[in-house]
């Protein structure tokens, strides 16, 4: 799996963006009859709830702007950005170097929030193990452990129903990259056992569906973004650490990621203003309200 980090034209972390976010309304509120603008945003189902709410709030402040948001998956969103089919792509994974090459090195990555991926089981499940090592999680997903009492697992002798996301999902790509065997050093996505078994797993289309399906399956295991966990599922500890805002931010929880917006080259002033809005206090409040981890306090 790809671990190379690309140097983009603009990487978040620039304090100036935060301060621009404070004054976006003053910049964009138009006189009567001013030009109207449309922004098309496609991509990650994980990022979509943040952007949908932020877009509605931004349009309320700026009635000359119309924003369309479509959840189509991280890979599809980046592909749209490269092809010029959107103004902004949403992604819950890092941009691949191959994607940036296709775009002529012009992709710009804006990290707008952080998120943890947590393995989950049904809150009503009694036969499962809710405290796994990274190696045990790896061995479940590569098909070595097929019952909840296999190997070092502390469950009962019932089959493990393994859930995953569709190929092309940013959540799946991140899970495949960050779940790493402590014995072999292999990332899950590079493991032959996983590659041979993943097509037989129960595939779901989104984080929301993952929680619904696993929450109703007392033998199931799946994974989702931290912001999607509800009372129907229980978070599994990994190496003794449970995913939370605190453990993601302090780096003790190993399966965590950034959430991204992507543009193909420098955006127009209107598009940049929306991105800046997300770095301001209102945008970051939306990040938190949607269950994700803000990058500015």
N, C-alpha and C positions, 0 to 999 in steps of 0.2 A: 504494500500500500504506500501511497505517496506521502512523504513526510517533508519534502522540500518546501521551504517557505519562500514565496516570491516577493521581490521588491516591487511595490506598486507605485504609481504616480503619487498617490496620497494614501497614507495609512492613518487610521484614527489614533488619537492620543494627542492631537494638536489642541492645546487649550483654547486657541482662538475660536474653534468651532463652537465650543460651549457658550461663549459669550455672544456669538452671532445669534444663537438660538434664542436669546432673551429678546432680541429686537426684530424678529422675523415679521410680526404683525405690522409693525410700523413700516417696514420695507414694502410689504405686498398689498396692503389695503389700498385699492385702486379708486380713482375718481370715477364718477358715473360714466358708463360707456367705455371704460378702459378695455383693452384687449383681454380676451379670455385665453386660458391655457389648459391643456390636458396633459396629465402625467399617467403613463401606463406602467403598472408594476406587476410582475408575475414571479412565481417561484415557490419557495419553501412553504409547506403547510405549517411548519413550526413557527416561522416568522410572521406568517399572515395575520394572526390575531392582533399582534402589536401594530402592524402597519395599517390594518383596517380601522382600528380605533383612532390612531394618530391621524390618518387621512381624513376621517370624518371631522375631527376637531380642527384640523388645518383648513379644511374647506369652509367650516363655519366662520373661521377668522378671515378667510380670503375667498369671498364668493366668486371671484373671477377665475378660480382654479377648480378643475374637475379632475379627480383622481380615481382611476380604475384599479382595483386590486384583485388578482386572480391567483388562487393557490393551485400550483401545477407540479410542485416538486422542485428541489434545489437544482438538479441537473437541467431540467427544462427551463427554469428561470435564467440560469447562466447562458444556456444555448440561445434563448430569446435575446439576451443582452448582446451577445456576440453577433447575432443575425440582424440586429436593429429592430426587433419586433417589440421591444419594450423600452422604456426609459430607465428603469431600475429593475435589477434582478434581486430576488430574495434568496438567501442560501443559509442553511444551517451547518454547512461544512466549509472548509477552506477551498479557495479556488485552486484547481489543478494547474500545474505548469503547462500541460498540454492545452488547456482551455485558453490560457493567456497567450500561448504561441499562436493559436488559431485566430485570436483577436489582434494579432500584431503587437502584442505587448502593451495593449492600451487599457486593460481592465484595471479599474480602481476599486479597492476593497475598503468598505466602511464597516467597522465592527461597532454595532449599536447596543449590544447587550451580551450577557453571559448566561449560560444554562448548564445544568448538570443532566446527564443521562443516567437514569436509575433503572436497574433491573427490578421487576415487580412480579408479585404473585397475588392471588385473590386474598382479600382480607379474611375470608371465611375458610381458607385452606388450612388443614391440620396435618397433612401428610408431607408437606414440603419443608425445605431448609431455607430459612430466611437470613442466614449469616454465612456468606460464601467467601472463600478466598478468590482472588482474581483467577488463579489456576482452575478452581472448581467451576467458575462461570465460563471460562474458556472451554473446559472439557464438556460441559453441558452443550454449548453451542457448536462444538466441532463433532458432536455425535458419539463421543466416548462414553459419557454417562447418559443412560436412557431411562433409568429408574431413580426415584428420589432417595434410594438407599445405596446406590452404586458408589464404589470407591470410598472416599472420605465424607460423602454426604450424610447428613443426619436426619433425613426424612424416613418415610416408610416405603414399603415395596409396592409402589404404584408408578405407572409409566409417567414420564415427563412429557407434557405437550409443549413443544417449543414454538413460540410466536416470533415473527420477524416482520420487518417492513419490506415494501417492494424495492426491487433493484432500481436505482436512480434516486432513492430517498436520501436526503442529506443526513437524516437521523441514523439510517442504517449505515451509511458510509462512515460516519463518526464512530459508531459502535464498533464496526469492523476494524477501525484503525486503533482505537484506544483500549480495546480488550486485548491484552497481550499475555501470552503464555510466559509464566515466570520460569519454566523449565527450559523451553526451547528458544525463547525470545521472539517467536513469531507473532505477528499481528494476526488477529482472527481471520481477517479477509484473505490472508496469504496461506492459510492452513489448508492442506489438501483434504482433510477430513471435513472441515467446514464447507469447502467448495463442493464436495461430493454430496453433502447432506442438506444444504440450505434450501434447495429447490423443493424439498419434501416438507419443509416446515409450514406452519399455518401463517399465511401472509395477509397482512392488513394494510389499509391504505393511508392511515394517519395515526397520530398520537392519540386522538380522541377515540378512534375505533379500537386501538390497542388496549386502552384502559377498559373499555366496555367489554371486550372479548376476554381478556385475562381476568377481569374482575368477576366473570361468571364461570370460570373454569378452575376448579379446585386442584387440578393437577398441572395447570399451565404456568409458564414463565415467559415474560416478555420484557420489553424495555421501552421507555418513553422519556420525553423531556420532563424535567422537574416540575415545570409549571402545569402539567396535565394531571398530576397525581390527585386522586380524590379518595373518599372514604371506602370505595369498593376494592382498593388494592393496598398492598403493603410494600413499602420500599425494602429492598434487600440490601443489607450491609455488605460492602466489598472490602475485604481485609480489615474488617472491624469498623469501617467508617460508613455512616449513612449520608446520602446526598442531602445537602441543605445549602442555603445561601452562604452560610458561614464557611462550610467545608469546601465549597467551590472556590470562594474568594481567597481562602488561605492556602489552597493547593493541596489539602490533605485528602480530598476525594478525587480518585484518579480518572473518572470518566466524565470529563467536563469539556465545554467547548465555548466558542464565541458564536454569536449570530451576526449575519452579515447582510449588507446591501452592496450591490455591485453596479457600476456604470461602465460604459464603453467609452473611455476618454473623459475629458473634463465635462461635467454637466452644465446645462444652461443655468442662468441665474435662478429661475423658478424652481428647477429640480434641486439645485444646491440649497435653496432656501428651505425646502421640505426636509432634506437630509439634516441640515443644521437644526431645524426644529426638533428632530429626534434627539439631538444632543443637549437640547435645552431642558429646563426644569419640567415643562409640560410633557415633552416626549419621554423623558426618563421616568416620570411618574406613571405614564402609560405602560412602560416596560415592567415596572414593579406591580402595577395593578393587574396585569395579565399573567402574573406568576413567574416572571423571569427576573434576572438579577441586573440591576442598573449598574452602569459603569461610571456614572457621575452621581455624587450624593446631593 
